[in-house]
Structures are given as C-alpha cells and as structure tokens.
C-alpha cells in the first residue's frame, strides 16, 4: 500500500513514526512546509517528502496519481477536509481522516437546532464514493475513531440493548513552564468547544445545547480520578447513531474551569473568528493569530507529564438480560510515548488508530465502499491489532446506577 499522508504536524509525524515500525505501507508525506514533511519522512528510509498546499484539490489529486497512491491519509485540521476529500475522489483512491467536514450552526436557533452538521458535506457525496467502489473512512483518529470502535464492540459483544453511548475524555497532563498550553491543535479545539454541542436521542434525533452544558463529574481510571466533563461538539455523536442502536449518544470533555474560561474569553474578544481581519497592510484570521502565539503542541512532549485517557462509557442491558455499565478505554502515558516514539501522548494516541485501520484495510480485514465511520466495520480485528502495537485497551466494569446504594 502506498499512502499520501497530508499534514506533517504533531499527529502526522507521529503517524509516520508508528507506521515505520509496521512496514505494510510506503509513505509520501506532504505539507505546506517542506521542511516539516522532510522531518516526518526521516522516520524511515524510503519515505518521500513533497510540498503541498492542502487547499489545492487539483494538486493533491495530481500527487496521488504521480506517486500511484492507494489512499490519501488526511492529518490536517478540519478546514482542509473537503479539498482533500475531493482530491481522493477525483484521483480514484481511498480516503481516511481523523476529523470531519465543518459544521455551521443554525442561524436562528443555534442552541436547540442543528444547522449543517459535522460531516454533512462528506455524506452528501456518499453515492459518488459507492459508484467509484472506493472507501472514505471518516473520523478514524482516537476521538472520533477508537471511541467509535468501542461502541461497535459494545453493541456486538457486550450489550443486548444500549441506553447511552457516552464518549468521555479526560487527562491529568501538565505542561511545565506554561500557564496555558493546549496539547492539541488550538484551531480545532476552539472549533469543537465553542460550537453548539450536539446530542442524539431516540425519537428526537440530533439537537444542540449551549457550549459546556450538562457538567458532570466522571471518574477516569489509572489514577486520573474524577474530572468535571461538559458537552462538546464532536463527530461521534454524528456517526454512532447511523450504525448503532442506542437511546442516547453524547460526547463530553474534561476541560477544566480554567480552560473553559480562556475559551470563553477568546470568544468574547472575537479571537475565535476565522474570517480575516485587516490590520494595516496585513489581513489575518484572529484564530490563526491565537494559534501562532501558543506553543506548537508537537513540541510540548519533553515538558509534559501524566496520562491521557480516551474512551466510551456504555450503559444498558447486558447479554444476560441484567443492567450493565462499562467504560471501554485507552490510556497513554506521556513518558512512554516520548521514550518509544518521541511523540507526546495526545498526538501519539490520535495517530496510532489510523495506522491500525490502514493495516486492516491492506490485509483485507476491513473493507467497504462509500462513506463509512469506524463503527460500520467489525471491532474485534481492530482491537486485537491495537494490542499488537504495544498499547492495549481495557474494559472497566462499573456498577449500574440502578444498583448503586443511595
């Protein structure tokens, strides 16, 4: 398999380093900054580095054709999903991404009704992918991605009926020397945290709430402990109900009061805006300025300590007919990912899952046509192979609420 990897930031570089140890594929690594592409390509002899503006669909399609690539792996931020998605469709290759096409809130009722939802632009073209006989596997990172695989596993092997699929993300990571240093792309973080969160309920469908709604304290394993989590817009809520039956689907992040306060301040000042603002002779996006002023998450690994945990909390009726509650999760210790791969925990945890998915596609264990989410494919091959990568997942049984003593 030959992969055109577009994006050589923290996640793209981690992807290259992980794939280098699983020699099922050749990589052509493309980035707007050729030096970054070359840095990522140093992960293995034979990887190639090229320059590409991810906004240019025609140029991306030309690279896919020039290098006879089988798949385009999108490791850029969501702004570039549609140009790259269309490039793969034009070139007749498969496509994977870790974040889906952008949403736009309902102009009249943003905190109750959905507008254009995450991934709607991609699903609108599903018929063309089916006609081409190619697979567009969307949302195949950690969240979305592994969290969706967990949901499929729960539906197939653990539950007869599911009450709620609740993705819960928490960490105890600390970055020395910074008062505020996001461990993932601030551009993406602003987008998903300040947009109206989406919830799905049977009989009601998708609806929205105000940002940071429904706070709850969720206890994470491995000593991370209790963390307050809030609703955030995320792809799982738009993907899981398409293939899995559940009464409710939610996504909540453990952001913390300080992080939420910073995001709210950016919003009040208009610094979350993406439309360019003219300053003298220059025209710049306020959000890009914020990103430029913060440290690159890919460079924070040596200053970080702690664990990050991604997982899917599932409640309902077990296969034996009794109430059941589990938390399927995956934990990465920053000290381990830095020592093993030179990549900080959050970007490594995101990058490992598309590598696993592509290895399954190469082997034929995963296959399909059209636009699919990870939960549309069998979970067991993925979970078994993930353990082979030296980073196993776990299932924590919890006491169902109905059985808890007051």
N, C-alpha and C positions, 0 to 999 in steps of 0.2 A: 504494500500500500504506500502510495506517495501522498503526503499531506501538505497543502499550502496552509501554514499557520500564519494568520494575520494578527499582528499585535505582539510586540516583544517587551511589554512591561513586566511587572512582577509575576502575573499569572502566566503570561506567555513564556517567560524564561523558565519558570518552574515546570511548565508543561514540557519544554524541550529537555530539561534535566531528567525528568521522570521517564519520558519516552526513550531517552538514550540508554536506559537500562533494560528496556523491553524492545529488542530490535525487530519488531514486526513491521516497522514503517521507516521510510525516508522522509525527512522534513525539508521543505523550502520555507524559510522564515522571512516574513515581510513586515516592514514597519516604515512609517514616515521618516523615522530617524534611522538611517542605515547603520550607524554605529551601535545602536541598541540591537538591531537584528543580528549584527555580527557577534555581539556579546552573547546573545542567546544561542547562536549557532555553534559557539565554541564548546557546547555541551558534548558534541560528538563529531569525530571526523566524518566528513561526507555530508553534513548538514550545509545547506546553502543559505546565504543571506541576500536579500534583494530589497530595494526601496519601493514602497507603495503608499499612495495616498488612499486611505480606506474609503474615502468618499467617491472614488472613481470606479464605478462598476465595470466599465469597459476595460480599464487597466487590470483590474483584478481577474476578470474573465480571461484576458489575454495571458496572464501569468499561469492560470490553471491549464490553459491549452499548451502554452510554450513548454511547461515542465511535465506535461502529461499527468497531472494530479488526479487522484481519485476522489478527493474530498477537500473542501475548504473548512478549516477549523478557525472559527472567529473568536479571538481573545481580545477584542477591543471593547470599548464601552458601548452602551446601547444606542448612541447616536448613529453608529455605523452599521447597525444590524441590517437595515434594508438594502443599502448599496451592495453589501457583501452577499446577502441572501439572493439578491437578483443576479449577481455575478455568477454564483454557482449554478443557478437555474439556467442562465444563458450558456454557460460552458458545458452543461450536462454532467455535473458532478454531484456527489452527495454534499451535505452541509451540516455542520454542528455549531451551536453556540451555547453560551452559558447565561445569557440574558436576552430577553425577547424585545421585539419592537416596542417603541414608546407608547405610552398611554396619554390621553388628553381628557381632563375632567369634563363632566357635563357643565356647560356654561351657566345653567340656571339653578341647578341643584347639586353642586359638586359633592356634598356630604351626605347624600342619600341615594343618588342615581349614578350609575356608571356612564361615562362617555365612551370614547374609543378606549378599549381595554388593552392591557399588555398583550401583545401577540396577535391582536385582531388583524393587523396588516399582513402578517405571515399566514394565518389561517385562511385569509381571503384567497390566497393563491394555492391552496392545498390541491385543487384539481389539476393544476398545471404540473405539480410535482408527481402526482399519480400518473398522469399521462406520460411523463418523461421516464417513469419507472425508477425514480431516484428518491432517496430518503433525506428529508430535512428533519434532523433530530434537534429539537429546540429545548432550551433550558436544561442543559446537561452539565452543570457545574456541581457544586455541593448543595446550595440552596438558591435556585431550584437545581434539581439533579438527583443527588443521592437521597435527599429528602423524599422525592417522588418515588424512587426505587423502594424506599422503606414503606411507603404507602401501598405499593403493589404487593410487596411481601406480606404486609399485614392482611390485606384483602384475600390473598391466595392461601396463606398458610396459618394465620393466627385467629381470624375473626369470621364468624358467620354473618354478623351484622355490625356495621360501624356507625357509632353515634357521631364522633368527631375525629377528623384528621387535623391535628394542630401542630404545625411546624413551630418549633421553639429553638431559638438560637441564643446562646449565652457564652460568656468567657470570663476569665479573671486575668486577662492580659494587661500588662503595664508596660509603658514605654518610658524609659528613663530619660530625663532631660527635657521633656516637653510637657507643657500644660495641656495641650490639645493636639493629638496626633492620630488621626483615623488610620486604622490598619488595613483599610480597603479604599478603593477609589472614592475620593470625596465627591466627584461629579455624580457617580452612581448612587452614593449614599444620600446625597441631597435629593436626588430624583425620587428614590423609593420612600424616603422618610417624610418628605413634605407633600407628596401627592396624597389624595384621599385613599386610605386603606380600603381594600376590597375584601368582603366576606361573602361566602356562598352558603345558602341554606336550602334544603329540600323544600320545594313548594314555593319558594320565593326567588330563587336564583341568585344572581350576583347583585350586591348593593354596596354602598360605600358608607363610611363614617368619617368623623373628623380625625386628623392626624393624632397619633399617640393615644387613641381611645382604648377603653376596656383594660386598664392596667391590672396585672395580676402578678403574684409572686410565684415563680416556678423554680423548683429546686433541681439544679443540674448535678450530675454525678461527678465522680473523680475529685471530690473536694472543692469544686467550684462553688457549690452551695446555692442558697436562694438568691435569685436575681429578679428584679421587677421587669416584666416584659410588657410591651404595648403593641397594638396593631400597627402594621406597616404594610404598604402596598408591595405585593410580591407575586411572582409568577405561579407559584404552586397553587394558589387559590384559583387561578385561571386555568390551570392544567388538570389538576386531580379530578374535578367533577366530570370531565369529559370521558374518563375511562373507569372511574371507581365510584361505587355507590356509597354515599355517606350522608348523614343528616346535616352535617356542618363541616366547613373547611375554613381554617384560619391560619394566619401567619403572624407571629409575634417575635419581636427582637428584644433582647435585654440591652437596652441602650444606656440606661442610667440617667439620673436627673440632670447632671452637668452637660452631657452630650445633647440631650433634648433642648436644654436652654440655649446652647450655642446654635443649634439648627433654627430654633425659633427666632433668635436674634438676626441670623443671616436673612431669614425670610422677611422680618420687619424692615430691614435695611434695603431689601431688594437685591441682596448679593447672591441670591439663589437663581436669579434670572439667567436665561440662556441667550436672549436676544442681545446683540452687540450694542454697547453704549459708546457714543463718540466722546473722546477725551482729547482735546486739541486736534492733532492730526491723526491720532490713532482711533481705531474702532475695536473695542474688545468686549467679550462676554463677561459680565460680573462673576459668573460661576467659574469661568476659566481663571480669573484673577485669584479667586479664593484657592483654587487648586494649585496655582503656581506659588502661592505664599506658604503653603503647607508642605511638610516633608513628603517625598515620594514614599508610599507605603512599602515599596520593594526594598528600600534602603534601611528599614527600621529593625530588621531581624536581630542585629547584634545588640540592640538596645532594649529588646522585648524580653519579657519573662512571662510564663504562665501557660494556660491551656485555652484552647477554643473548642467549643462543643456545638455540633450541628445535629439536629435530629427531628424525629416525627413522633409526637405524643398521640396515641390512639386509644380511644375508649369505645366500648360497645359490648357485644356478646361474643364470647369465645366459641371455638368449635364444639365445646362440650355443653353449650347452652347456658353457661354461667357468665355473670358480668366479668369483664376483663379490662385492664388498663395497662398499657406498656409504653415505654419510651425507647424507641429504636434510635441509636445514636452513634456518632463517630467523633472521636476526640483526637486532637493533635497537640502534642507538647512542642512549644516553640524551640526548646533546647534540642529536641530530637530532629525536627525538620531542618534546623540550621546545621546541625552536625552532619546529617546524612546528605542533604541536598544544597545547603547554602541558601535556602529559601525560607522566609518567615512563615509561621504556621497558617495564617489565614489564606495567603495566596497558594501555598502548597496544597491545603485541603481543597481549595477550589479547583486546582489544576489536575489533581490525580484522577478525578472522576471522568472527564472526557477522554483521558488516555485509556482508562479501563474500557470505556464504551467503544472506542475505536478499535481496540484489540478484539473485542467481542464481534464487532462488525467484520473485521478482517478474517476472523475464524469462521464466521457464519453462524455463531451462536445467537447473534442479534441480526435481524433483517427486517425490512419493511419498505413500503413506498408511501409517498405523501408526506404530510407534516405530522409528526408524532412527538409526544412528550415521553419522558423516560418511563412513566407508569403504563404506557401502552405495550411495553416489552417485558419479558419474563425477568423477575427479580433475582432468582436463585443464581443463575450464571454470573451475574454482576457481583453479587455479594461474595460468592466464592472466590472470584478472581481478585476482588479488592483485598481480601485477606492475603493473597499471594504477593501483593505489593508491599507487605510488611506493615500494614496499617489497618488492622481488623476493626470491624464494627461490633456493636453489642446490643442486646435487648434486655432492658431492665423492667422486671415485673413490678407493678405498683398496686397498692390497694385501691380498688374501685371506690369512688365517692360513696356509693350506696352502702358499702360495707364498712366505712370508716365510723369509729365511735365518736359521738359528739364531745 
